[in-house]
Amino acid sequence: MDAEPAARYVTDLLAGLHRWAGRDALVTEDRRVTFDEMLERAYRIARALGGMGHSRHEGIVCLMGNSPELVCLRLAAHLLGSRFTALHAGSPGETAVCRAVLTAARPAVLVVDRQGARALGEPAPGMFSLGADGVGCDLQALADAESGEPLRPQAREEDTALVVYSRGSTGVRRGAVHRFRAMNVTWRRPDEGELGDFPAGVTTLAVSPLSGNAGEVALMLLRAGCTVRLMDDFAPGRVLATVETERITSVYLPSPYLERLVGHPETGRTDLSSLRYLPYGNAPIAPDTLRRAIGVFGPILSQNYVTSELRAVTLLRQEDHLAAADGRPQLLRSAGRPLPEVELRICGPDGRDRPAGEPGEVWLRAPHMMSGYWRDPDATRRVMRKGWLRSGDTGQLDPEGYLYLGDRA
């Protein structure tokens, strides 16, 4: 009998989700899934996989859109303690790398939904499907035969929770390994104030791929009792209409999405009064665009700097955006200050700290940092130095600790 306690991230997540029985958890254009139904499906999927001999020492790779099936599968993977790798079926290049990722992740199973099955084309050997009739082995049918009663989590702190593949900005896509002990991430600074609080029952719109950081943010909001409205692609007009008609409270937008939304002709004619939090990030954005965004949306923007290796680094608060409009315009070029538990240095080629105002490579350290690259010890050694992560990004700090990013080092 394994006496080691279950991973705290999983037990806390499940306890939070169980609090909201009866409420809507996941909503699409034609479906509504309550918290009870979501958890029951996750328990059934976990039992079905476990019944086939799947253990916490194996992996699950999925190629899916932003579907309820993806969220339920991820919960099942966390229940089993299985390492989980998500690829977005609608993103360019994801389908092409899917088979290579699956090979690198062995032993692992591949699971697709309807969109993933269409994107993949020819089925992979041993492939499972969720909600995609006639494709591979029907995991949903196997799960329906199982009990939906709560299942004791098998995940342990040192088990691998996620293998997150980078977006390939340097031409190489590596899988960053995140263990369950490193999954408890604080996404906000304690001095952020009341702006950005998420009361239970509000609805957030998930329009960027849940295979990335948006997936973790969605679980965080679900745990707080929020409803997540799933949208599978980004069409600015459709996003605006959904915000207006469904009274959306928050939307996470990669910087290019924010630029397109600000520039859309319907933005000024849409009722956006329900929005109270608009986080963005993952790419540089022009200060002029941010000024226009503040004028359109009001004091609700915040920016995060994230990487595949360290999934939450800095925060440019909503209050910082207000300060930028009130005499400190340089803050709009900043990625903000480090989040709690994140240590940040600017180093020269010799690894020594650079003073404020002097550029160098961004070095990072935090409890939620990756433990290395999946089956790539040489690449791990190149970026890990005595507990510090060399991010590969250049930047500089100002005297107040705000980070200003440059290019890849």
C-alpha positions as CSV (number, residue, x, y, z in Angstrom):
1,M,0.0,0.0,0.0
2,D,1.4,3.4,-1.0
3,A,1.4,5.4,2.2
4,E,2.9,8.6,0.5
5,P,0.3,11.4,0.5
6,A,-1.3,12.5,-2.8
7,A,0.1,15.6,-4.5
8,R,-1.2,18.7,-2.8
9,Y,-2.0,20.5,-6.1
10,V,-4.3,17.7,-7.1
11,T,-6.1,17.3,-3.7
12,D,-6.6,21.1,-3.4
13,L,-7.8,21.3,-7.0
14,L,-10.4,18.6,-6.6
15,A,-11.5,19.9,-3.2
16,G,-12.1,23.3,-4.8
17,L,-14.0,21.9,-7.8
18,H,-16.3,19.8,-5.6
19,R,-17.4,23.0,-3.8
20,W,-19.4,24.2,-6.8
21,A,-21.8,21.3,-7.3
22,G,-24.8,22.2,-9.6
23,R,-23.2,25.2,-11.2
24,D,-22.1,25.4,-14.8
25,A,-18.4,24.8,-15.2
26,L,-17.8,24.6,-18.9
27,V,-19.9,26.2,-21.6
28,T,-19.6,26.0,-25.4
29,E,-22.0,27.3,-28.1
30,D,-24.2,24.2,-27.8
31,R,-23.2,22.5,-24.5
32,R,-23.3,23.2,-20.8
33,V,-21.3,21.0,-18.4
34,T,-21.8,21.4,-14.7
35,F,-19.0,20.9,-12.1
36,D,-20.7,17.6,-11.1
37,E,-20.7,16.3,-14.7
38,M,-17.1,17.5,-15.3
39,L,-15.8,15.7,-12.3
40,E,-17.8,12.6,-12.9
41,R,-16.4,12.4,-16.5
42,A,-12.9,12.8,-15.2
43,Y,-13.4,10.0,-12.6
44,R,-14.8,7.7,-15.3
45,I,-12.0,8.4,-17.8
46,A,-9.4,7.9,-15.1
47,R,-10.9,4.5,-14.1
48,A,-11.1,3.5,-17.8
49,L,-7.5,4.2,-18.4
50,G,-6.5,2.6,-15.1
51,G,-8.5,-0.5,-15.9
52,M,-6.4,-0.9,-19.1
53,G,-3.2,-0.9,-17.1
54,H,-2.3,2.8,-17.5
55,S,-0.1,3.8,-14.6
56,R,1.2,7.0,-13.2
57,H,4.6,6.2,-14.8
58,E,3.1,6.7,-18.2
59,G,2.0,9.7,-20.2
60,I,-1.0,11.1,-22.0
61,V,-0.6,13.1,-25.1
62,C,-3.6,14.8,-26.5
63,L,-4.4,16.7,-29.7
64,M,-7.5,18.7,-29.1
65,G,-9.3,21.9,-29.4
66,N,-10.7,24.0,-26.5
67,S,-13.3,21.4,-25.6
68,P,-14.8,20.1,-22.4
69,E,-13.1,16.7,-23.3
70,L,-9.7,18.3,-22.9
71,V,-10.4,19.7,-19.4
72,C,-11.9,16.3,-18.3
73,L,-8.9,14.4,-19.7
74,R,-6.4,16.7,-17.9
75,L,-8.2,16.2,-14.6
76,A,-8.1,12.4,-15.2
77,A,-4.4,12.6,-16.0
78,H,-3.8,14.4,-12.7
79,L,-5.9,11.9,-10.8
80,L,-3.7,9.1,-12.2
81,G,-0.5,11.0,-11.6
82,S,0.2,10.6,-15.3
83,R,2.4,13.2,-17.2
84,F,0.2,15.2,-19.5
85,T,1.1,16.9,-22.7
86,A,-1.5,18.9,-24.6
87,L,-1.2,20.1,-28.2
88,H,-3.8,22.4,-29.8
89,A,-5.4,21.0,-32.9
90,G,-6.1,24.4,-34.3
91,S,-2.6,25.9,-34.0
92,P,-0.3,25.9,-37.1
93,G,2.4,23.3,-36.7
94,E,0.9,21.4,-33.7
95,T,-0.4,18.6,-35.9
96,A,2.9,18.2,-37.7
97,V,4.8,17.7,-34.4
98,C,2.2,15.5,-32.7
99,R,3.7,12.2,-33.9
100,A,7.2,13.3,-33.0
101,V,6.1,14.4,-29.5
102,L,4.2,11.1,-29.0
103,T,7.4,9.2,-29.9
104,A,9.4,11.2,-27.5
105,A,6.9,10.8,-24.7
106,R,6.7,7.0,-24.7
107,P,5.3,5.2,-22.9
108,A,2.2,7.2,-23.5
109,V,-1.3,7.1,-25.1
110,L,-2.6,9.6,-27.7
111,V,-6.1,11.0,-27.2
112,V,-8.0,13.2,-29.8
113,D,-11.4,14.9,-29.9
114,R,-13.3,15.7,-33.0
115,Q,-11.1,18.6,-34.0
116,G,-7.9,16.7,-33.3
117,A,-9.1,13.7,-35.3
118,R,-9.8,16.0,-38.3
119,A,-6.4,17.7,-38.0
120,L,-4.4,14.5,-37.6
121,G,-6.0,12.8,-40.6
122,E,-4.6,9.3,-40.6
123,P,-5.1,7.7,-37.1
124,A,-2.1,6.8,-35.1
125,P,-1.7,3.2,-33.9
126,G,-3.5,2.7,-30.5
127,M,-5.1,6.1,-30.6
128,F,-8.0,6.9,-28.3
129,S,-10.8,9.3,-29.0
130,L,-13.1,11.4,-26.7
131,G,-16.3,12.6,-28.5
132,A,-15.1,11.6,-31.9
133,D,-17.3,8.7,-33.1
134,G,-15.6,6.1,-35.3
135,V,-12.1,7.3,-34.6
136,G,-9.6,5.0,-32.9
137,C,-10.6,3.3,-29.6
138,D,-13.6,5.1,-28.1
139,L,-12.4,6.1,-24.7
140,Q,-15.7,7.8,-24.0
141,A,-17.6,4.5,-24.4
142,L,-15.1,2.7,-22.1
143,A,-15.5,5.6,-19.5
144,D,-19.3,5.4,-19.6
145,A,-19.1,1.8,-18.3
146,E,-17.1,3.0,-15.3
147,S,-18.2,4.5,-12.0
148,G,-18.3,8.3,-11.7
149,E,-17.8,8.2,-7.9
150,P,-14.8,10.2,-6.5
151,L,-11.5,8.4,-7.0
152,R,-8.5,8.7,-4.6
153,P,-5.7,10.6,-6.5
154,Q,-2.6,8.6,-7.3
155,A,-0.4,11.6,-8.1
156,R,2.6,12.1,-5.9
157,E,4.7,15.2,-5.4
158,E,7.7,13.9,-7.4
159,D,5.6,12.6,-10.3
160,T,5.7,14.5,-13.6
161,A,2.5,16.5,-14.0
162,L,3.1,18.3,-17.3
163,V,5.5,18.2,-20.2
164,V,5.1,21.6,-21.8
165,Y,6.5,22.0,-25.3
166,S,7.9,25.5,-26.2
167,R,6.5,27.5,-29.1
168,G,9.9,27.0,-30.9
169,S,11.0,30.7,-31.0
170,T,14.6,29.4,-31.3
171,G,13.7,26.8,-33.9
172,V,13.8,23.8,-31.4
173,R,10.7,22.6,-29.4
174,R,11.7,21.0,-26.1
175,G,9.4,19.6,-23.5
176,A,9.8,21.3,-20.1
177,V,9.1,18.9,-17.2
178,H,6.9,20.2,-14.4
179,R,6.5,18.0,-11.3
180,F,3.4,18.1,-9.2
181,R,5.3,19.7,-6.3
182,A,5.9,22.7,-8.6
183,M,2.4,23.1,-9.8
184,N,1.1,25.5,-7.1
185,V,1.7,28.8,-8.9
186,T,0.8,32.3,-7.5
187,W,-0.3,34.3,-10.6
188,R,-0.8,37.6,-8.8
189,R,1.1,39.9,-6.6
190,P,-0.3,40.6,-3.1
191,D,-0.2,44.4,-3.8
192,E,-2.4,44.0,-6.9
193,G,-5.4,45.3,-4.9
194,E,-9.0,44.4,-5.4
195,L,-8.8,44.8,-9.2
196,G,-8.9,41.4,-10.9
197,D,-10.7,39.4,-8.1
198,F,-12.9,36.6,-9.5
199,P,-16.1,36.1,-7.4
200,A,-17.7,32.7,-7.8
201,G,-20.3,32.5,-10.5
202,V,-18.8,34.9,-13.0
203,T,-17.9,33.7,-16.6
204,T,-14.4,33.9,-18.2
205,L,-13.8,33.4,-21.9
206,A,-11.1,31.0,-22.9
207,V,-10.2,31.8,-26.5
208,S,-6.4,31.1,-26.5
209,P,-5.3,27.4,-26.6
210,L,-5.9,25.5,-23.3
211,S,-2.8,23.5,-24.3
212,G,-0.7,26.4,-23.0
213,N,-0.9,28.6,-19.9
214,A,-4.5,29.3,-20.5
215,G,-5.3,25.7,-19.5
216,E,-3.8,26.3,-16.0
217,V,-5.5,29.6,-15.7
218,A,-8.8,28.0,-16.6
219,L,-8.3,25.3,-13.8
220,M,-7.5,28.1,-11.4
221,L,-10.7,30.0,-12.2
222,L,-12.8,26.8,-12.1
223,R,-11.4,26.0,-8.7
224,A,-12.6,29.5,-7.6
225,G,-16.1,28.7,-8.9
226,C,-16.0,30.6,-12.2
227,T,-17.6,29.3,-15.4
228,V,-15.3,28.9,-18.3
229,R,-16.8,29.7,-21.7
230,L,-14.8,27.8,-24.3
231,M,-14.1,29.2,-27.8
232,D,-12.0,27.2,-30.2
233,D,-10.5,30.0,-32.4
234,F,-10.0,33.7,-32.2
235,A,-12.3,35.8,-34.4
236,P,-12.4,39.4,-33.0
237,G,-16.0,40.1,-34.0
238,R,-17.2,36.8,-32.5
239,V,-15.3,37.5,-29.3
240,L,-16.9,41.0,-28.9
241,A,-20.4,39.6,-29.5
242,T,-19.8,36.8,-27.0
243,V,-18.6,39.3,-24.3
244,E,-21.7,41.5,-24.9
245,T,-24.4,38.8,-25.0
246,E,-23.0,36.4,-22.4
247,R,-21.7,39.1,-20.0
248,I,-18.1,37.8,-19.9
249,T,-16.1,39.0,-17.0
250,S,-12.5,38.2,-18.2
251,V,-10.6,37.2,-21.3
252,Y,-7.0,36.1,-21.5
253,L,-5.4,37.4,-24.7
254,P,-2.0,36.7,-26.2
255,S,-0.6,40.1,-27.3
256,P,-1.4,39.6,-31.0
257,Y,-5.0,38.9,-30.1
258,L,-5.2,42.1,-28.1
259,E,-3.9,44.1,-31.0
260,R,-6.5,42.6,-33.3
261,L,-9.3,43.2,-30.8
262,V,-8.4,46.8,-30.2
263,G,-8.3,47.5,-34.0
264,H,-11.6,45.8,-34.8
265,P,-14.3,48.3,-36.0
266,E,-17.0,46.8,-33.7
267,T,-14.9,47.3,-30.5
268,G,-16.2,50.9,-30.0
269,R,-19.8,49.9,-30.7
270,T,-19.9,46.9,-28.3
271,D,-21.1,46.9,-24.7
272,L,-18.0,45.7,-22.8
273,S,-19.2,46.9,-19.4
274,S,-19.2,43.4,-18.0
275,L,-15.4,43.0,-18.4
276,R,-13.4,43.6,-15.3
277,Y,-10.1,41.8,-16.0
278,L,-8.2,41.6,-19.3
279,P,-4.8,39.8,-18.9
280,Y,-2.5,39.6,-21.9
281,G,1.1,38.6,-22.7
282,N,3.4,36.0,-24.3
283,A,4.7,38.5,-26.9
284,P,5.9,42.1,-27.2
285,I,3.2,44.7,-27.7
286,A,3.6,48.3,-28.8
287,P,3.0,51.0,-26.1
288,D,0.7,52.9,-28.6
289,T,-1.5,49.8,-28.8
290,L,-1.7,49.5,-25.0
291,R,-2.7,53.2,-24.8
292,R,-5.5,52.5,-27.2
293,A,-6.5,49.4,-25.2
294,I,-6.6,51.3,-22.0
295,G,-8.9,53.9,-23.7
296,V,-11.2,51.2,-25.0
297,F,-11.4,48.8,-22.1
298,G,-10.6,51.0,-19.1
299,P,-8.3,50.2,-16.1
300,I,-8.6,46.4,-16.4
301,L,-5.5,45.3,-18.2
302,S,-2.6,43.3,-16.7
303,Q,0.4,41.6,-18.3
304,N,2.3,38.4,-17.5
305,Y,5.7,37.3,-18.7
306,V,5.6,33.5,-18.9
307,T,7.9,30.8,-20.4
308,S,7.4,27.1,-21.0
309,E,10.1,26.5,-18.3
310,L,8.7,28.9,-15.7
311,R,5.0,29.4,-16.2
312,A,4.6,32.7,-14.3
313,V,7.4,35.2,-14.0
314,T,6.3,38.8,-13.7
315,L,3.1,40.9,-13.5
316,L,2.4,44.4,-14.8
317,R,-0.5,45.2,-12.6
318,Q,-3.7,47.0,-13.6
319,E,-2.5,49.8,-11.3
320,D,0.7,50.0,-13.3
321,H,-1.3,50.6,-16.5
322,L,-3.1,53.4,-14.7
323,A,0.2,54.9,-13.5
324,A,1.4,54.8,-17.1
325,A,-1.5,56.9,-18.2
326,D,-0.9,59.3,-15.4
327,G,2.7,60.4,-16.0
328,R,4.7,57.2,-16.2
329,P,4.4,56.1,-19.8
330,Q,7.6,54.1,-19.7
331,L,5.8,51.4,-17.8
332,L,3.9,50.4,-20.9
333,R,7.2,49.0,-22.2
334,S,7.7,46.9,-19.1
335,A,6.7,43.3,-18.4
336,G,6.2,44.2,-14.7
337,R,7.9,43.1,-11.5
338,P,8.5,39.5,-10.3
339,L,5.6,37.5,-8.9
340,P,5.8,36.1,-5.3
341,E,8.6,33.5,-4.9
342,V,10.2,34.4,-8.2
343,E,13.8,35.6,-8.1
344,L,15.1,37.4,-11.2
345,R,18.6,38.5,-12.1
346,I,20.1,40.2,-15.2
347,C,23.5,38.5,-16.0
348,G,26.3,39.1,-18.3
349,P,28.0,36.2,-20.3
350,D,30.2,35.5,-17.2
351,G,27.1,34.9,-15.1
352,R,27.7,38.0,-13.0
353,D,24.8,40.4,-12.1
354,R,24.4,43.5,-14.2
355,P,23.4,46.7,-12.4
356,A,20.0,48.4,-12.9
357,G,19.6,49.9,-16.4
358,E,22.2,47.6,-18.0
359,P,21.0,44.9,-20.3
360,G,21.9,41.2,-20.1
361,E,20.3,37.7,-20.0
362,V,17.3,37.1,-17.7
363,W,18.1,34.4,-15.1
364,L,15.2,33.0,-13.0
365,R,14.6,30.9,-10.0
366,A,11.3,29.8,-8.4
367,P,9.6,26.8,-6.7
368,H,7.4,26.4,-9.8
369,M,10.3,26.2,-12.2
370,M,10.7,23.2,-14.5
371,S,12.9,20.3,-13.3
372,G,14.5,19.9,-16.8
373,Y,13.8,19.1,-20.4
374,W,12.2,15.8,-21.2
375,R,14.9,13.2,-22.0
376,D,17.3,15.9,-23.0
377,P,20.0,16.2,-20.3
378,D,22.4,18.2,-22.6
379,A,19.8,20.9,-23.2
380,T,19.0,20.9,-19.4
381,R,22.6,21.4,-18.5
382,R,22.9,24.4,-20.9
383,V,20.1,26.3,-19.3
384,M,20.3,25.3,-15.6
385,R,23.1,26.8,-13.5
386,K,23.3,26.1,-9.8
387,G,19.5,26.2,-9.4
388,W,19.0,29.1,-11.8
389,L,17.3,29.0,-15.2
390,R,18.9,30.9,-18.1
391,S,15.8,32.1,-19.9
392,G,17.4,32.9,-23.2
393,D,15.7,36.3,-23.1
394,T,17.5,39.6,-22.8
395,G,16.3,42.4,-20.6
396,Q,17.1,45.0,-18.0
397,L,15.8,46.1,-14.6
398,D,15.0,49.6,-13.6
399,P,15.7,50.8,-10.0
400,E,12.2,49.8,-8.9
401,G,12.6,46.3,-10.1
402,Y,10.5,46.5,-13.3
403,L,11.7,44.2,-16.1
404,Y,12.1,45.5,-19.7
405,L,12.5,42.7,-22.1
406,G,14.6,42.7,-25.3
407,D,15.2,39.8,-27.7
408,R,16.3,36.2,-27.4
409,A,19.9,36.1,-26.1
